[in-house]
Amino acid sequence: MNLRAELLREHSARQTRRLTDYACTHPKYLAELLRVFWYGTPRERQLAADVLGLAGQQRPAWLVPHLPGLLAAAQPGQVKQHPAVRRSVVRVL
């Protein structure tokens, strides 16, 4: 599955749940989601944040190795980011 394309294809609760189920099937798919969350366009990051928040509730142990990057994403910085980015990190923690 092309996660970036699927994130942008449709923004709905059904699509978010479908992508969450995909990300929770294997740690490498969750890592793919995190790459979009960290390095995607602002819109991709916003949409990935919704999926990440739900995936973190289902598979919290899979996110432990990624905590430094998640905490860095939640810090205020010079780059303007959508509030969903911080909100998803807080939800995961």
N, C-alpha and C positions, 0 to 999 in steps of 0.2 A: 504494500500500500504506500502510495506517495502521501505522506502525512501533511506536507505543506499544501499540496493541492487540495486535499480533503478538508483541511482547516478553512481554506478560502472558498471552497465550493458552496458551503451552506452554513449559516449560523443559526442553529436551533438547538433546543434541548435534546432532541433525538440524536442529532449529529454529534453533540458533545458526549452523550452517553456511549455512542458507537465508538468514537475515538478513544474514550476512556477504557472501554473494554479491550480495544486493540492494544493500547499502551500497557495494560495490566496482564497481557498474556505472556510476555517475556521481558526480562530486564533490558535487552538490547532495543526493544521498541520504546521503552520508557526513556532510554538514553537518547534515542532519536527525537523524542518529544522535547527533551531538555535542550538539545542543540537548537531546535527551533525557538524555544523559550528564551535562550540566551542570545542567539545570534540572528534571529529573524528580523523582518521588518517590524515596525511598531504594530501594525495590524496583526501580523502573524504571532507576535509575542502576546498580544492581548487575547487572541483566541486560544493559544496554547496554554495561557494561564488558567483559563476555565477548565480545560482538560486536566492540567496538572493538579489543580485543587482537588478534583474528584479522585484522580489516580492516587494521590498521596493519602487519601482516606482509606483506599482499598489496599494499597501496598506500601505502608509507611517504611518498612524495613529496606525496601529497594532504594529509598531516597537517602539513606544514611551516608553512603559514600559521596553523595552530591551536596551535602549540607554547606560546605564552604561556598560553592558557587551559588546556591540558593540564597544564602545570607548576603552575598555580594550583590545579587540582583535586587534585593529588597532595600539596599541602602540608597539614600537620596544621593543623586549625582548631578553632573552637569547635563546629562542627557534626559530630556523630558520623557517620562514613561507613563503608560496608562496605569491608573490605580489598581486595575485587576492584577497587575504583576505583583505588587506588594501584598495585596489581599490573598492571592493564592499561596504565597510563601508563608504568610501568617497562618492560613488554614492548614497547611501541611505541618507546620511546627506544632 
